[in-house]
Amino acid sequence: IVATAPGVGFEPAQPSELQDQKSAELNKGVWDHAKEKNHLDEEVQSWVEDFVGIGEVATKLFYDPLEGEIIFEEVYGFNLLIDPAATTFNKARYCIIRKMVDVKKLKAMFPDEEVAKFIQESADQTYTIFDRGKGAYQKSKGQCMVREYYFRPCAQYPQGYFYYTVKDKILTKGELPGGLFPIKFKPFKRLQTKARGQSIVKVLRPF
């Protein structure tokens, strides 16, 4: 898959128009910078491994104002909850990302003392998480569970909406920047009537 994967090219909508030529060059420059800055060649390798092994590949794409960069955040299929009523991902009204976050980092992001109390209370709980590096489950230390809720633009949320929460507290919320749904998703083998995918490993196991 990696060997034959196409790249991204840019060309002017009207080849004879100077403005279109400049726009194509500008977009190519931005894309080349993003590829180098985010080590996209390595990211693609990881995405393909999830695509084949887990059966789904998902990435959250967003702009980090602190870093001043576009960030590609890998989301493992087992940490992504998709609207159960959706028959395809594009029809999903919302998605939820679950992840463990370092408590110190989270408190630095939300320094308010009242908010810090909820972060600490959440961190005091014990979570069993899967360590992909060790291939085993272990207890979390110095971390707490964070849930990110993302709603697609709709009648209720014209620009879409997000919530960033710990167990009993909404840490931040607001409209999606630019009204853009940040999660990109692709199943290896789509399950009929569901917005989930199946790995080739499970498909081949009976044989």
DOBA-838128 format. One record per residue (C-alpha): y, x, z; residue in one letter; residue number from 1. Coordinates in steps of 0.2 Angstrom, whole numbers, plus 5000, padded with zeros to 4 digits. Layout:
N
fiza c2 Y&c1 X&c3 Z&rest a&nr NUM
...
//
This chain:
207
fiza c2 5000&c1 5000&c3 5000&rest i&nr 1
fiza c2 5012&c1 5014&c3 5005&rest v&nr 2
fiza c2 5008&c1 5024&c3 4989&rest a&nr 3
fiza c2 5012&c1 5009&c3 4977&rest t&nr 4
fiza c2 5026&c1 5001&c3 4987&rest a&nr 5
fiza c2 5042&c1 4999&c3 4977&rest p&nr 6
fiza c2 5059&c1 5005&c3 4983&rest g&nr 7
fiza c2 5076&c1 4996&c3 4981&rest v&nr 8
fiza c2 5087&c1 4999&c3 4966&rest g&nr 9
fiza c2 5105&c1 4993&c3 4962&rest f&nr 10
fiza c2 5113&c1 4990&c3 4946&rest e&nr 11
fiza c2 5129&c1 4981&c3 4941&rest p&nr 12
fiza c2 5128&c1 4962&c3 4937&rest a&nr 13
fiza c2 5139&c1 4966&c3 4922&rest q&nr 14
fiza c2 5135&c1 4984&c3 4916&rest p&nr 15
fiza c2 5151&c1 4985&c3 4906&rest s&nr 16
fiza c2 5162&c1 4980&c3 4921&rest e&nr 17
fiza c2 5170&c1 4994&c3 4931&rest l&nr 18
fiza c2 5171&c1 4984&c3 4947&rest q&nr 19
fiza c2 5153&c1 4979&c3 4946&rest d&nr 20
fiza c2 5148&c1 4998&c3 4943&rest q&nr 21
fiza c2 5158&c1 5003&c3 4958&rest k&nr 22
fiza c2 5150&c1 4989&c3 4969&rest s&nr 23
fiza c2 5132&c1 4995&c3 4964&rest a&nr 24
fiza c2 5136&c1 5013&c3 4968&rest e&nr 25
fiza c2 5144&c1 5007&c3 4985&rest l&nr 26
fiza c2 5128&c1 4997&c3 4989&rest n&nr 27
fiza c2 5117&c1 5011&c3 4984&rest k&nr 28
fiza c2 5126&c1 5023&c3 4996&rest g&nr 29
fiza c2 5125&c1 5011&c3 5010&rest v&nr 30
fiza c2 5106&c1 5009&c3 5007&rest w&nr 31
fiza c2 5103&c1 5027&c3 5006&rest d&nr 32
fiza c2 5112&c1 5030&c3 5022&rest h&nr 33
fiza c2 5103&c1 5017&c3 5031&rest a&nr 34
fiza c2 5086&c1 5024&c3 5025&rest k&nr 35
fiza c2 5090&c1 5041&c3 5031&rest e&nr 36
fiza c2 5098&c1 5036&c3 5048&rest k&nr 37
fiza c2 5084&c1 5024&c3 5052&rest n&nr 38
fiza c2 5070&c1 5035&c3 5046&rest h&nr 39
fiza c2 5063&c1 5020&c3 5035&rest l&nr 40
fiza c2 5049&c1 5030&c3 5027&rest d&nr 41
fiza c2 5041&c1 5032&c3 5045&rest e&nr 42
fiza c2 5045&c1 5014&c3 5049&rest e&nr 43
fiza c2 5037&c1 5007&c3 5033&rest v&nr 44
fiza c2 5021&c1 5017&c3 5038&rest q&nr 45
fiza c2 5021&c1 5008&c3 5055&rest s&nr 46
fiza c2 5025&c1 4991&c3 5047&rest w&nr 47
fiza c2 5010&c1 4993&c3 5035&rest v&nr 48
fiza c2 4998&c1 4997&c3 5050&rest e&nr 49
fiza c2 5003&c1 4981&c3 5058&rest d&nr 50
fiza c2 5002&c1 4971&c3 5042&rest f&nr 51
fiza c2 4984&c1 4977&c3 5040&rest v&nr 52
fiza c2 4978&c1 4979&c3 5058&rest g&nr 53
fiza c2 4987&c1 4965&c3 5067&rest i&nr 54
fiza c2 4988&c1 4954&c3 5052&rest g&nr 55
fiza c2 5007&c1 4951&c3 5053&rest e&nr 56
fiza c2 5022&c1 4962&c3 5052&rest v&nr 57
fiza c2 5039&c1 4957&c3 5060&rest a&nr 58
fiza c2 5055&c1 4966&c3 5062&rest t&nr 59
fiza c2 5071&c1 4961&c3 5070&rest k&nr 60
fiza c2 5086&c1 4967&c3 5060&rest l&nr 61
fiza c2 5103&c1 4968&c3 5069&rest f&nr 62
fiza c2 5119&c1 4978&c3 5071&rest y&nr 63
fiza c2 5121&c1 4988&c3 5087&rest d&nr 64
fiza c2 5140&c1 4989&c3 5091&rest p&nr 65
fiza c2 5137&c1 5002&c3 5104&rest l&nr 66
fiza c2 5128&c1 5014&c3 5092&rest e&nr 67
fiza c2 5138&c1 5008&c3 5077&rest g&nr 68
fiza c2 5122&c1 5007&c3 5067&rest e&nr 69
fiza c2 5110&c1 4994&c3 5059&rest i&nr 70
fiza c2 5094&c1 4994&c3 5070&rest i&nr 71
fiza c2 5076&c1 4990&c3 5064&rest f&nr 72
fiza c2 5067&c1 4984&c3 5079&rest e&nr 73
fiza c2 5048&c1 4982&c3 5076&rest e&nr 74
fiza c2 5041&c1 4966&c3 5084&rest v&nr 75
fiza c2 5022&c1 4966&c3 5087&rest y&nr 76
fiza c2 5013&c1 4950&c3 5082&rest g&nr 77
fiza c2 5006&c1 4947&c3 5099&rest f&nr 78
fiza c2 5024&c1 4947&c3 5106&rest n&nr 79
fiza c2 5031&c1 4935&c3 5093&rest l&nr 80
fiza c2 5030&c1 4916&c3 5097&rest l&nr 81
fiza c2 5034&c1 4905&c3 5082&rest i&nr 82
fiza c2 5038&c1 4887&c3 5081&rest d&nr 83
fiza c2 5021&c1 4879&c3 5082&rest p&nr 84
fiza c2 5026&c1 4864&c3 5072&rest a&nr 85
fiza c2 5030&c1 4876&c3 5057&rest a&nr 86
fiza c2 5018&c1 4877&c3 5042&rest t&nr 87
fiza c2 5026&c1 4893&c3 5036&rest t&nr 88
fiza c2 5038&c1 4905&c3 5044&rest f&nr 89
fiza c2 5053&c1 4900&c3 5033&rest n&nr 90
fiza c2 5051&c1 4883&c3 5040&rest k&nr 91
fiza c2 5051&c1 4888&c3 5058&rest a&nr 92
fiza c2 5065&c1 4881&c3 5068&rest r&nr 93
fiza c2 5065&c1 4895&c3 5081&rest y&nr 94
fiza c2 5056&c1 4911&c3 5086&rest c&nr 95
fiza c2 5054&c1 4919&c3 5103&rest i&nr 96
fiza c2 5052&c1 4938&c3 5106&rest i&nr 97
fiza c2 5044&c1 4944&c3 5122&rest r&nr 98
fiza c2 5046&c1 4962&c3 5127&rest k&nr 99
fiza c2 5046&c1 4973&c3 5142&rest m&nr 100
fiza c2 5063&c1 4982&c3 5145&rest v&nr 101
fiza c2 5067&c1 4996&c3 5158&rest d&nr 102
fiza c2 5077&c1 4988&c3 5172&rest v&nr 103
fiza c2 5090&c1 5002&c3 5173&rest k&nr 104
fiza c2 5094&c1 5000&c3 5155&rest k&nr 105
fiza c2 5095&c1 4981&c3 5157&rest l&nr 106
fiza c2 5107&c1 4983&c3 5172&rest k&nr 107
fiza c2 5118&c1 4995&c3 5162&rest a&nr 108
fiza c2 5119&c1 4982&c3 5148&rest m&nr 109
fiza c2 5123&c1 4968&c3 5161&rest f&nr 110
fiza c2 5132&c1 4976&c3 5176&rest p&nr 111
fiza c2 5138&c1 4960&c3 5184&rest d&nr 112
fiza c2 5131&c1 4960&c3 5202&rest e&nr 113
fiza c2 5125&c1 4942&c3 5201&rest e&nr 114
fiza c2 5116&c1 4945&c3 5185&rest v&nr 115
fiza c2 5108&c1 4961&c3 5192&rest a&nr 116
fiza c2 5101&c1 4951&c3 5206&rest k&nr 117
fiza c2 5091&c1 4940&c3 5193&rest f&nr 118
fiza c2 5085&c1 4956&c3 5184&rest i&nr 119
fiza c2 5079&c1 4964&c3 5200&rest q&nr 120
fiza c2 5070&c1 4948&c3 5205&rest e&nr 121
fiza c2 5061&c1 4948&c3 5188&rest s&nr 122
fiza c2 5057&c1 4966&c3 5189&rest a&nr 123
fiza c2 5049&c1 4963&c3 5206&rest d&nr 124
fiza c2 5035&c1 4953&c3 5197&rest q&nr 125
fiza c2 5020&c1 4962&c3 5191&rest t&nr 126
fiza c2 5016&c1 4961&c3 5173&rest y&nr 127
fiza c2 5000&c1 4967&c3 5164&rest t&nr 128
fiza c2 5004&c1 4975&c3 5147&rest i&nr 129
fiza c2 4995&c1 4983&c3 5133&rest f&nr 130
fiza c2 4998&c1 5001&c3 5130&rest d&nr 131
fiza c2 4995&c1 5004&c3 5112&rest r&nr 132
fiza c2 4995&c1 5023&c3 5114&rest g&nr 133
fiza c2 4981&c1 5022&c3 5127&rest k&nr 134
fiza c2 4972&c1 5007&c3 5120&rest g&nr 135
fiza c2 4971&c1 4999&c3 5137&rest a&nr 136
fiza c2 4980&c1 4987&c3 5149&rest y&nr 137
fiza c2 4991&c1 4993&c3 5163&rest q&nr 138
fiza c2 5003&c1 4987&c3 5176&rest k&nr 139
fiza c2 5021&c1 4988&c3 5172&rest s&nr 140
fiza c2 5033&c1 4999&c3 5183&rest k&nr 141
fiza c2 5052&c1 4998&c3 5183&rest g&nr 142
fiza c2 5052&c1 4985&c3 5169&rest q&nr 143
fiza c2 5055&c1 4967&c3 5168&rest c&nr 144
fiza c2 5050&c1 4953&c3 5155&rest m&nr 145
fiza c2 5064&c1 4948&c3 5143&rest v&nr 146
fiza c2 5063&c1 4934&c3 5131&rest r&nr 147
fiza c2 5074&c1 4932&c3 5116&rest e&nr 148
fiza c2 5076&c1 4915&c3 5108&rest y&nr 149
fiza c2 5082&c1 4914&c3 5090&rest y&nr 150
fiza c2 5087&c1 4897&c3 5082&rest f&nr 151
fiza c2 5089&c1 4895&c3 5063&rest r&nr 152
fiza c2 5105&c1 4888&c3 5057&rest p&nr 153
fiza c2 5103&c1 4869&c3 5057&rest c&nr 154
fiza c2 5113&c1 4853&c3 5061&rest a&nr 155
fiza c2 5113&c1 4857&c3 5080&rest q&nr 156
fiza c2 5117&c1 4875&c3 5077&rest y&nr 157
fiza c2 5127&c1 4877&c3 5060&rest p&nr 158
fiza c2 5128&c1 4896&c3 5063&rest q&nr 159
fiza c2 5111&c1 4897&c3 5072&rest g&nr 160
fiza c2 5110&c1 4902&c3 5090&rest y&nr 161
fiza c2 5102&c1 4915&c3 5102&rest f&nr 162
fiza c2 5098&c1 4916&c3 5120&rest y&nr 163
fiza c2 5094&c1 4933&c3 5129&rest y&nr 164
fiza c2 5085&c1 4929&c3 5146&rest t&nr 165
fiza c2 5075&c1 4935&c3 5161&rest v&nr 166
fiza c2 5064&c1 4923&c3 5171&rest k&nr 167
fiza c2 5077&c1 4912&c3 5179&rest d&nr 168
fiza c2 5093&c1 4918&c3 5171&rest k&nr 169
fiza c2 5102&c1 4917&c3 5154&rest i&nr 170
fiza c2 5109&c1 4935&c3 5152&rest l&nr 171
fiza c2 5119&c1 4931&c3 5136&rest t&nr 172
fiza c2 5120&c1 4918&c3 5122&rest k&nr 173
fiza c2 5130&c1 4914&c3 5107&rest g&nr 174
fiza c2 5130&c1 4910&c3 5088&rest e&nr 175
fiza c2 5120&c1 4922&c3 5077&rest l&nr 176
fiza c2 5132&c1 4935&c3 5069&rest p&nr 177
fiza c2 5136&c1 4929&c3 5051&rest g&nr 178
fiza c2 5124&c1 4914&c3 5054&rest g&nr 179
fiza c2 5109&c1 4926&c3 5049&rest l&nr 180
fiza c2 5092&c1 4924&c3 5056&rest f&nr 181
fiza c2 5088&c1 4942&c3 5062&rest p&nr 182
fiza c2 5069&c1 4941&c3 5061&rest i&nr 183
fiza c2 5059&c1 4946&c3 5045&rest k&nr 184
fiza c2 5041&c1 4942&c3 5045&rest f&nr 185
fiza c2 5026&c1 4944&c3 5033&rest k&nr 186
fiza c2 5008&c1 4938&c3 5036&rest p&nr 187
fiza c2 4993&c1 4948&c3 5028&rest f&nr 188
fiza c2 4983&c1 4933&c3 5025&rest k&nr 189
fiza c2 4992&c1 4917&c3 5029&rest r&nr 190
fiza c2 4983&c1 4904&c3 5039&rest l&nr 191
fiza c2 4983&c1 4887&c3 5031&rest q&nr 192
fiza c2 4995&c1 4874&c3 5039&rest t&nr 193
fiza c2 5001&c1 4888&c3 5051&rest k&nr 194
fiza c2 5015&c1 4901&c3 5051&rest a&nr 195
fiza c2 5004&c1 4915&c3 5057&rest r&nr 196
fiza c2 4994&c1 4928&c3 5048&rest g&nr 197
fiza c2 4976&c1 4935&c3 5049&rest q&nr 198
fiza c2 4971&c1 4953&c3 5048&rest s&nr 199
fiza c2 4959&c1 4960&c3 5035&rest i&nr 200
fiza c2 4949&c1 4967&c3 5049&rest v&nr 201
fiza c2 4944&c1 4949&c3 5055&rest k&nr 202
fiza c2 4941&c1 4943&c3 5038&rest v&nr 203
fiza c2 4928&c1 4958&c3 5034&rest l&nr 204
fiza c2 4920&c1 4958&c3 5051&rest r&nr 205
fiza c2 4906&c1 4945&c3 5047&rest p&nr 206
fiza c2 4901&c1 4956&c3 5032&rest f&nr 207
//
